[in-house]
Amino acid sequence: MTTDQGLDAIVVGSGPNGLAAAVTLARAGLRVRVYERNAQIGGGAATAELTLPGFHHDVGSAVHPLALASEFFQKFGLKDRIELTVPEISYGHPLPGGRAGVAWHDIERTAAGLGRDGPAWLQLLNPLVDNISEVAELTGDSLLRVPRHPLTLARFGLRTLEQGGPAWNWRFTGDTAPALLTGTFAHSIGRLPSPSTAGAGLVLAAHAHAGGWPIPSGGSGAIAAALADDLLAHGGEIITDADIDKLTDLPPARIVLLDVTPRALVELAAGALPDRYTTTLSRFRYGNAVAKVDFALNEPVPWSADDLRRAPTLHVGGTRADQARAENLVARGQHSDSPYVLASQPSIIDPSRAPEGKHVLWAYTHVPAGSTRDQTKQITRQIERFAPGFRDTILATASQTAAQMQNHNPNHIGGDIAAGAISLAQLVRRPVLSPDPWRTPLDGVYLCSSSTAPGPGVHGMCGYRAALSALAHEYNIVKPPDLSPTAQ
């Protein structure tokens, strides 16, 4: 199957999608080479000492709700290759007065802690939790594919419309349950309420009570390392410190998969794309951004609510109204002085992440695209609001503005870690309106980044789907290769 040049496929970019694509092609018997512009592989799934020696911080993603639910990672057997700890608390949410909402892995335990809103929580999420494999299938592919589970789609759609519109408070009587749920909605960096943020948040909330929100031991870099190890074991190769400026710079190969944004594809193609396709890609919108701060701590975060000291993931932003106010300011191009903060404290369940007795805290907040503001002060103040004495635990910090996020990873345009705004239109047209959005008009060239369906998240599905499309069109291989750890 190998070409005269000895190379069948090239992948540009070693993020989770690029590596998933490379593994899939290598398992099909192709000789694969990956080019990565940075010295370290992994893209949004990397771990490094960002503050002090011995403190291991996640460079991009830290918590992986989709690691157990992704079709690709299930077939790859990720849970058998690395240690994934599923905590008993999926996520927590501090509230004023020392209160907190807690989303336990056990949905019944969660409902019991929500008082009068417990039944409403169960009625909203149980139908999705009970059919989580169907939900994962619906949301793990191009939305233009014919759904195989119309009843689950209807349940999901009705709940998305409810929680994404003016009726989002109708089923709740207190403030804990809606605040807890809104924390998942805000992951999408968009207006609240809206159908796109609600849909993405409901999926995350359902996974919290199904497979849980696992944390990789040693950090997110373990996921990239497992993918790279499998690629190398099947004859692939990875070249780092290799910045590709044009497609013509690449050696000959029958397949080229690009873990890049539509904007970067246009630049790499250097005028070779048809005008109509180029115009479509130019209309692809990028969203607002994150500013990230990593903390090295001399002790755990002193949350006022004791349960939060056991929660690896936290949404820090106050009530539902508080979070909506902060996110809607960002949607209007403004910074919030009381922002929503997504935080992870992995060292409470993974001691390898910091020296004995010490801890790491990963945190980001949302800002307008391209922001150059350091958010250390705002994030610290927001955490201190719910964890008095937090400032006194800080040994060192490492901050990245939204603009600096793009410098590290060009796919994060303006600091947009989703590689494209999350809206209903762009979930259907990601990046083009097609049941096969990964295939480009250039012979053998495919797009496999989070800018393609099914969208952002560490799930590998964009790369997996792109690789399957390439195998079908370029080699007439329609049966997916066996990705399991035991397959040769």
C-alpha positions in Angstrom: 0.0 0.0 0.0 3.0 2.3 0.4 3.7 4.9 -2.3 7.0 5.1 -4.2 8.1 7.9 -1.9 7.6 5.6 1.1 4.9 7.8 2.8 1.2 7.3 2.5 -0.2 9.9 4.8 0.8 13.1 6.5 -0.9 14.8 9.5 -0.1 18.4 10.3 -0.7 19.0 14.0 -0.4 16.7 17.0 -3.4 17.7 19.0 -5.8 14.9 20.1 -7.6 15.1 16.7 -4.4 15.0 14.7 -3.1 12.1 16.7 -6.4 10.2 16.5 -6.3 10.6 12.7 -2.7 9.4 12.5 -3.5 6.4 14.7 -6.5 5.4 12.6 -4.5 5.6 9.4 -1.6 3.7 10.8 -3.9 1.0 12.1 -5.2 0.7 8.5 -1.7 -0.2 7.3 -0.6 3.2 6.1 2.8 4.7 6.7 2.1 7.9 8.6 4.1 11.0 9.5 3.0 13.7 11.9 4.4 17.3 11.8 4.1 19.4 15.0 5.2 23.0 15.1 6.0 22.9 18.9 8.7 21.0 20.7 6.0 19.2 22.7 3.2 17.1 21.2 -0.4 17.2 22.4 -1.8 20.6 21.5 -4.7 21.0 23.9 -3.8 17.8 25.7 -0.3 18.5 27.1 1.2 18.8 30.6 4.2 20.9 31.6 5.9 22.6 34.6 4.6 26.1 34.0 5.2 27.6 37.4 7.8 25.9 39.6 9.8 22.7 39.3 7.7 19.6 40.3 4.4 21.3 39.7 2.8 19.7 36.6 0.1 21.8 35.0 -2.2 21.1 32.1 -1.4 23.4 29.2 -4.8 23.1 27.7 -7.7 20.9 28.8 -7.6 19.4 32.3 -10.8 17.5 32.8 -12.2 15.0 30.2 -16.0 14.4 30.3 -15.7 12.9 26.8 -12.7 10.6 27.4 -15.0 7.7 28.3 -17.9 8.6 26.1 -16.1 9.2 22.8 -16.6 6.4 20.2 -12.9 6.8 19.2 -11.5 6.5 22.7 -13.8 3.6 23.4 -12.5 1.7 20.4 -9.0 2.8 21.2 -9.4 1.5 24.7 -8.1 4.6 26.4 -9.2 3.6 29.9 -7.0 0.4 29.5 -4.0 2.4 28.4 -3.8 5.2 31.0 -5.2 5.7 34.5 -8.4 7.7 34.5 -9.8 8.6 37.9 -13.5 9.1 38.0 -14.2 11.2 41.1 -17.3 10.8 43.2 -18.0 14.5 42.6 -18.0 15.5 39.0 -18.2 19.2 39.6 -19.0 21.7 42.3 -20.3 25.2 42.4 -19.7 27.6 45.2 -22.6 30.0 46.1 -22.8 33.0 48.4 -23.0 32.4 52.1 -20.7 29.4 52.2 -23.2 27.3 50.3 -22.5 25.1 47.3 -24.1 23.0 44.6 -22.6 19.6 44.1 -23.0 17.4 41.0 -22.1 14.0 42.3 -21.4 11.2 39.9 -24.5 9.6 41.5 -27.5 11.5 40.1 -29.8 10.5 42.9 -27.3 11.8 45.5 -27.1 15.0 43.5 -30.9 15.4 43.5 -31.1 14.7 47.2 -28.8 17.7 47.9 -30.9 20.0 45.8 -34.0 20.0 48.1 -37.2 21.0 46.3 -35.4 21.1 43.0 -34.2 17.6 43.2 -37.1 16.1 41.3 -36.7 18.8 38.6 -33.0 17.8 38.2 -34.0 14.2 37.7 -36.8 15.0 35.3 -34.5 17.1 33.2 -31.4 14.9 33.1 -32.4 11.3 33.8 -33.7 10.7 30.2 -30.4 11.8 28.8 -28.3 9.9 31.4 -30.3 6.7 30.8 -29.6 7.0 27.1 -26.1 8.4 27.2 -24.7 6.2 24.4 -27.4 7.5 22.1 -26.8 11.1 23.2 -23.0 10.6 22.6 -23.8 9.2 19.1 -26.0 12.1 18.2 -23.5 14.7 19.3 -20.4 12.9 18.1 -20.9 13.2 14.4 -22.0 15.6 11.7 -25.4 17.0 12.5 -26.4 16.4 8.8 -26.3 12.6 9.2 -29.7 11.0 9.6 -30.2 10.3 13.3 -30.7 6.7 14.4 -32.4 7.6 17.7 -35.2 10.1 16.9 -36.8 9.7 20.4 -33.5 10.6 22.2 -33.0 13.5 19.7 -36.5 14.8 20.5 -35.9 14.6 24.3 -32.5 16.3 23.9 -33.9 19.0 21.6 -36.9 19.9 23.8 -34.6 20.2 26.8 -32.2 22.3 24.8 -34.9 24.7 23.7 -36.2 25.0 27.3 -32.8 25.7 28.9 -31.7 27.8 26.0 -34.5 30.3 26.1 -36.6 32.5 28.3 -38.2 29.5 30.0 -34.9 28.2 31.5 -36.0 28.9 35.1 -39.5 27.6 34.9 -38.9 24.2 36.5 -36.6 25.4 39.4 -37.7 27.1 42.6 -34.3 27.7 44.3 -31.0 29.1 43.2 -28.7 26.1 43.7 -29.8 23.8 40.9 -30.0 26.5 38.1 -26.5 27.8 39.1 -25.1 24.3 39.1 -26.5 23.6 35.7 -25.4 27.0 34.2 -21.8 26.3 35.1 -21.8 23.6 32.5 -23.5 25.9 29.9 -20.8 28.5 30.3 -18.1 26.1 29.0 -19.2 27.1 25.5 -18.2 30.8 25.9 -21.4 32.2 24.6 -24.5 34.2 25.4 -26.7 32.9 28.2 -29.3 31.6 27.7 -29.0 30.3 24.2 -29.7 26.9 22.5 -26.1 26.3 21.6 -24.7 26.8 25.1 -27.6 24.9 26.7 -27.2 21.9 24.3 -23.5 21.6 25.0 -24.0 22.1 28.7 -26.8 19.5 28.9 -24.5 16.9 27.3 -21.7 17.7 29.8 -24.2 17.5 32.7 -25.5 14.2 31.5 -22.0 12.7 31.2 -21.3 13.9 34.7 -23.9 11.4 36.0 -23.1 8.7 33.4 -19.5 7.9 32.9 -18.4 10.8 35.1 -15.7 13.5 34.5 -12.4 11.6 34.7 -9.0 13.1 35.4 -5.9 11.5 33.8 -3.2 10.5 36.2 -0.1 12.6 35.5 -2.1 15.1 33.5 -3.7 15.5 30.1 -0.4 14.8 28.4 -1.0 11.1 29.2 -3.7 11.0 26.6 -1.4 12.4 23.9 1.4 10.1 25.0 -0.9 7.0 24.7 -1.9 8.1 21.2 1.7 8.8 20.2 2.9 5.4 21.6 0.3 3.6 19.5 1.2 5.5 16.4 4.9 4.7 16.8 4.2 1.1 17.5 2.4 0.8 14.2 5.2 2.3 12.1 4.3 6.0 12.3 6.6 8.8 13.0 6.4 12.3 14.6 8.5 15.3 13.8 8.4 18.2 16.2 9.7 21.8 15.8 8.3 21.6 12.3 6.2 24.6 11.3 4.6 24.0 7.9 3.9 27.2 5.9 2.5 25.8 2.7 1.1 22.4 1.6 3.8 22.4 -1.1 6.4 22.2 1.6 5.3 18.7 2.5 6.8 15.6 0.9 4.5 13.6 -1.5 1.8 11.6 0.2 -1.6 10.3 -1.0 -3.4 11.7 2.1 -2.8 14.9 4.0 -4.9 15.6 7.1 -4.7 19.0 8.6 -5.4 19.6 12.3 -5.7 23.3 11.6 -8.5 26.0 11.4 -10.2 26.9 8.1 -8.3 30.2 8.1 -5.0 28.2 8.3 -6.2 25.9 5.5 -6.7 28.8 3.2 -3.1 30.1 4.0 -1.6 26.6 3.6 -3.3 26.1 0.2 -1.9 29.4 -1.1 -4.5 30.0 -3.7 -5.1 26.4 -4.7 -8.6 26.1 -3.3 -11.7 26.9 -5.4 -13.0 30.5 -4.9 -16.4 29.3 -3.7 -14.9 27.0 -1.0 -12.5 29.7 0.1 -15.3 32.2 0.4 -17.3 29.7 2.6 -14.2 29.1 4.8 -13.7 32.9 5.1 -17.3 33.2 6.6 -16.4 30.7 9.4 -16.7 32.7 12.6 -14.3 32.4 15.6 -15.7 32.9 19.1 -14.6 34.7 22.2 -11.7 33.6 24.2 -10.1 32.4 27.4 -7.4 33.9 29.6 -5.7 31.2 31.7 -3.8 31.2 35.0 -2.0 28.3 36.6 -1.3 28.4 40.3 1.3 26.6 42.4 -0.1 26.3 46.0 1.4 25.4 49.3 -1.9 23.8 50.4 -5.3 23.0 49.0 -7.7 25.8 48.2 -9.6 26.6 51.4 -13.2 26.5 50.0 -15.8 27.6 52.5 -18.0 24.7 51.5 -16.3 21.5 52.6 -17.6 19.4 49.7 -15.8 21.6 47.3 -12.5 20.5 48.8 -13.2 17.1 47.2 -14.3 18.4 43.8 -11.6 18.2 41.1 -13.7 20.5 38.9 -15.4 23.8 39.9 -17.5 26.4 38.2 -16.9 29.7 40.1 -19.3 32.4 39.2 -22.1 32.7 41.7 -25.8 32.4 40.9 -27.3 31.7 37.5 -28.0 35.4 37.1 -24.4 36.3 38.0 -23.0 33.8 35.4 -25.3 35.1 32.7 -24.4 38.7 33.4 -20.6 37.9 33.2 -20.9 35.8 30.0 -23.2 38.2 28.3 -20.7 41.0 28.9 -18.1 39.0 27.1 -20.5 38.3 24.3 -20.8 42.0 23.9 -17.0 42.4 23.7 -16.5 43.5 27.3 -14.5 42.2 30.3 -16.3 41.2 33.5 -14.9 42.3 36.9 -16.7 39.4 38.4 -16.1 36.7 35.8 -17.2 33.1 35.5 -14.1 30.9 36.3 -13.7 27.3 35.3 -11.2 25.7 37.7 -9.6 22.3 38.2 -7.7 21.1 41.3 -6.4 17.7 40.1 -3.8 17.3 42.8 -6.4 16.5 45.4 -6.9 13.1 43.7 -3.5 12.9 41.9 -0.5 13.5 44.2 1.9 13.1 41.3 1.0 16.6 40.0 2.8 18.5 42.8 5.5 18.0 45.4 4.4 16.3 48.6 1.9 18.5 50.5 1.7 21.0 47.6 -1.0 21.5 45.0 -1.8 22.9 41.5 -4.8 24.8 40.5 -5.8 25.3 36.8 -8.1 28.1 36.0 -9.4 30.2 33.1 -12.0 32.8 32.6 -13.7 34.2 29.4 -12.7 37.4 27.7 -13.3 39.1 24.4 -11.4 37.6 21.5 -7.8 38.9 21.2 -7.8 40.3 24.7 -4.3 41.2 26.1 -5.5 41.6 29.7 -3.8 39.5 32.3 -6.7 38.0 34.4 -4.7 36.8 37.4 -6.1 39.5 39.7 -9.8 38.9 38.6 -9.5 35.1 38.9 -7.8 35.3 42.2 -10.4 37.7 43.6 -13.3 35.5 42.4 -11.8 32.4 44.0 -11.0 34.3 47.2 -14.7 35.3 47.4 -15.6 31.7 48.0 -12.4 30.5 49.5 -11.2 33.1 52.0 -7.4 32.9 52.5 -6.8 31.6 49.0 -4.2 34.4 48.3 -2.1 33.2 51.1 -1.7 29.7 49.6 -0.2 30.9 46.3 3.5 30.1 45.7 3.6 31.1 42.1 1.4 31.8 39.0 1.8 31.5 35.3 -0.6 33.6 33.2 -1.6 33.5 29.5 -3.7 36.2 28.0 -6.1 35.4 25.1 -3.6 36.7 22.6 -0.9 34.6 24.1 -3.1 31.5 23.9 -3.0 31.9 20.1 0.8 32.2 20.2 1.1 28.8 21.7 -1.6 27.2 19.6 -2.5 28.9 16.3 -5.8 26.9 16.3 -6.9 29.1 19.2 -7.5 32.2 17.1 -7.8 35.2 19.4 -7.8 32.8 22.3 -10.8 30.8 21.0 -10.1 27.3 22.4 -13.1 25.9 20.5 -11.5 26.7 17.2 -14.7 28.3 16.0 -17.7 29.9 17.6 -20.2 27.4 19.1 -23.6 28.3 17.6 -26.4 26.3 16.1 -25.4 27.4 12.6 -21.8 26.4 13.0 -22.6 23.1 14.7 -24.5 22.2 11.4 -22.0 24.0 9.1 -18.6 23.1 10.7 -16.9 24.3 8.7 -19.0 23.7 5.6 -22.6 22.4 5.0 -21.9 18.8 4.1 -22.4 15.3 5.4 -18.7 14.9 4.9 -17.3 18.2 6.2 -13.8 16.9 6.6 -13.1 16.4 2.9 -11.8 19.5 1.0 -11.8 20.1 -2.8 -8.1 19.4 -3.0 -7.2 15.8 -3.9 -6.3 13.8 -0.8 -6.5 16.8 1.6 -8.8 16.7 4.6 -9.5 18.9 7.6 -9.5 17.2 11.0 -9.4 20.0 13.7 -12.0 21.0 16.2 -13.2 23.4 13.5 -14.9 20.4 11.9 -17.8 18.2 13.1 -18.5 17.3 15.8 -16.6 20.3 17.3 -14.5 21.0 20.3 -13.5 18.7 23.2 -10.8 16.1 23.7 -12.6 13.2 22.1 -10.6 12.6 18.9 -13.8 12.3 16.8 -12.9 15.0 14.3 -9.6 13.3 13.5 -11.2 9.8 13.5 -14.0 10.9 11.1 -11.6 12.6 8.8 -9.4 9.6 8.7 -12.3 7.3 7.9 -13.4 9.6 5.1 -9.8 9.7 3.7 -9.6 5.9 3.9 -12.9 5.5 2.1 -12.2 8.0 -0.7 -8.5 7.4 -1.3 -8.1 3.7 -0.7 -11.7 2.4 -0.8 -11.4 1.1 2.7 -14.8 1.3 4.3 -14.4 -0.9 7.3 -12.9 1.0 10.2 -9.6 -0.5 11.4 -9.4 -2.2 14.8 -8.0 0.3 17.3 -8.1 -1.9 20.4 -4.9 -2.3 22.5 -4.9 -6.0 21.8 -5.0 -5.7 18.0 -1.8 -6.0 16.0 
